Amino acid sequence: MTKRARLLSVLGILAGGLFGLIASTQTWLDATINDGAAEPIHVAGAGAIALMAPLSLAAIAAAITLAIAGVAFRYVLGALAVIIGAAMLVMNVRLITGASALDVAAAVTEATGIAGDSAIIAMVTELTLTPWVTVTVVAWLLITAGGLLTLVTAKSWAASGKKYRTSTAGTAHTGPLDKIDSWDDLSRGEDPTQSV
């Protein structure tokens, strides 16, 4: 169960981060403005939530680091994943329940050259959410769940790289070494050519 918990934690956080990063480049909002343009302004996820791409990258980095982290650092990374996932979930739900013209202000300013909150609010006549806004909630839930699973199970995970460590307690040889003794020294990580 501990190997599975570790794997699920790392994969959950990694999958959520990757999905969030992909979603940040997709169209989340279509803003119709009253300047006579036939086409609405398409706003990507990163345009609607400025922290989306950086926090998705942070989740990916946390997942990769979590795969090799020691016990104490696992708790730090688990807590970080929970914070990232929960913060992004709150921002995402806020868009779903009440996106406003200010959420597309940067994109409208870039397209029209008009700045200022009141001018943009007056200019945007309609906001349409694409399915990406709702679907991406899954990414934040994966990151949050992976972080929570890490916090609950991190202490029981096997130490990383333990199978590659050598025992420091070697046996001292007295006298000449034969080939079998030399191979035994190599197995313990000792250099038999250094013996005198």
C-alpha positions in Angstrom: 0.0 0.0 0.0 2.9 2.4 0.7 4.4 2.0 -2.7 1.0 2.5 -4.2 0.4 5.6 -2.0 3.7 7.1 -3.1 3.0 6.4 -6.8 -0.6 7.8 -6.6 0.6 10.9 -4.8 3.4 11.7 -7.4 1.2 10.8 -10.4 -1.8 12.8 -9.1 0.2 15.9 -8.6 2.1 15.5 -11.8 -1.0 14.8 -13.9 -2.8 17.8 -12.4 0.2 20.1 -13.0 0.5 18.9 -16.6 -3.2 19.2 -17.3 -3.2 22.7 -15.7 -0.3 23.8 -17.9 -2.0 22.5 -21.0 -5.3 24.2 -20.0 -3.5 27.5 -19.4 -2.9 27.8 -23.2 -6.5 27.0 -24.2 -9.4 29.5 -24.6 -11.3 29.9 -21.4 -13.4 33.0 -22.0 -14.8 34.6 -25.1 -15.4 38.3 -24.6 -17.8 40.2 -26.9 -17.2 43.9 -27.0 -19.3 46.7 -28.3 -16.8 48.1 -30.9 -18.6 46.5 -33.8 -16.1 43.5 -34.1 -17.7 40.4 -35.4 -15.3 38.1 -33.6 -15.1 37.9 -29.8 -11.8 38.2 -28.0 -10.5 34.8 -27.0 -8.9 34.7 -23.5 -6.7 31.8 -22.6 -6.6 30.3 -19.1 -3.4 32.1 -18.3 -5.0 35.3 -19.3 -8.0 34.7 -17.0 -5.9 33.5 -14.1 -2.4 35.0 -14.2 -0.9 32.5 -11.7 -2.2 29.4 -13.6 0.9 28.5 -15.6 3.5 29.3 -12.8 1.5 27.3 -10.2 1.0 24.4 -12.7 4.8 24.4 -13.2 5.4 24.5 -9.5 3.1 21.4 -9.1 5.1 19.5 -11.7 8.3 20.4 -10.0 6.9 19.4 -6.6 5.8 16.0 -8.1 9.2 15.3 -9.6 11.0 16.3 -6.3 8.5 14.3 -4.3 9.6 11.1 -6.0 13.1 11.4 -4.4 12.5 13.5 -1.3 13.3 12.5 2.2 10.6 12.3 4.9 10.7 15.9 6.2 10.7 17.4 2.7 7.8 15.1 1.7 5.6 17.0 4.2 6.7 20.3 2.8 5.9 19.3 -0.8 2.6 17.7 0.3 1.5 20.9 2.0 2.7 22.9 -1.0 0.6 20.7 -3.4 -2.5 21.2 -1.2 -2.0 25.0 -1.1 -1.5 25.1 -4.9 -4.5 22.9 -5.7 -6.8 24.6 -3.2 -5.8 28.1 -4.4 -6.3 27.3 -8.0 -9.6 25.6 -7.3 -10.9 28.7 -5.5 -9.8 30.9 -8.4 -11.4 28.5 -10.9 -14.7 28.3 -9.1 -14.8 32.1 -8.8 -14.6 32.2 -12.6 -17.3 29.6 -13.0 -19.7 31.3 -10.6 -19.1 34.9 -11.6 -16.6 35.8 -14.3 -16.5 39.6 -14.9 -15.1 41.9 -17.5 -12.1 42.5 -15.2 -11.1 38.9 -15.8 -10.5 39.7 -19.4 -9.2 43.2 -19.0 -5.6 42.5 -20.1 -6.8 40.7 -23.3 -9.3 43.5 -24.1 -6.6 46.2 -23.6 -4.2 44.2 -25.8 -6.8 43.9 -28.6 -8.3 47.4 -28.4 -5.6 49.6 -26.7 -8.2 50.8 -24.2 -7.3 50.6 -20.6 -9.0 51.3 -17.3 -11.5 49.2 -15.4 -14.5 51.4 -16.0 -13.8 51.7 -19.7 -13.4 47.9 -20.1 -16.5 47.2 -18.0 -18.5 49.5 -20.3 -17.0 47.9 -23.4 -17.5 44.2 -22.6 -21.1 43.2 -23.4 -21.0 39.5 -22.9 -18.7 36.8 -21.5 -19.0 33.2 -22.5 -17.1 30.4 -20.6 -15.7 27.5 -22.6 -15.7 23.9 -21.2 -12.0 24.3 -20.2 -13.0 26.4 -17.2 -15.1 23.5 -15.8 -12.9 20.6 -16.9 -9.7 22.1 -15.4 -11.3 21.7 -11.9 -10.2 18.1 -12.2 -6.5 19.2 -12.4 -6.8 21.1 -9.2 -8.6 18.3 -7.4 -5.8 15.9 -8.5 -3.1 18.2 -7.1 -5.0 18.7 -3.9 -5.7 15.0 -3.4 -2.1 14.0 -4.2 -0.9 16.5 -1.6 -3.3 15.2 1.0 -2.3 11.6 0.3 1.3 12.6 0.7 0.6 14.3 4.1 -1.2 11.2 5.3 1.2 8.5 4.1 4.6 10.2 3.7 6.1 8.7 6.9 5.5 5.1 5.7 7.2 5.5 2.3 10.5 3.7 1.8 13.6 5.8 1.8 14.6 6.9 -1.7 17.7 5.3 -3.1 18.1 2.9 -0.2 18.9 0.0 -2.4 21.9 1.8 -3.8 23.5 2.6 -0.5 26.4 0.5 0.8 27.1 -0.6 4.3 29.8 1.4 6.0 30.6 -1.5 8.3 33.3 -3.5 6.3 35.2 -6.5 7.4 38.9 -5.9 7.9 41.1 -8.4 6.0 44.3 -9.7 7.4 46.7 -11.2 5.0 46.5 -11.5 1.2 43.1 -11.2 -0.6 41.9 -13.9 -3.0 39.5 -13.2 -5.9 36.4 -14.0 -3.9 37.5 -11.5 -1.1 38.0 -8.9 -3.8 34.5 -9.4 -5.2 33.1 -9.2 -1.7 34.9 -5.9 -1.2 33.4 -4.6 -4.4 29.9 -5.7 -3.4 30.3 -3.6 -0.2 31.5 -0.6 -2.2 35.1 -0.9 -1.1 38.1 -0.7 -3.4 40.2 -3.9 -3.0 43.2 -2.4 -4.7 43.6 0.0 -1.8 44.2 -2.8 0.7 47.7 -3.4 1.8 
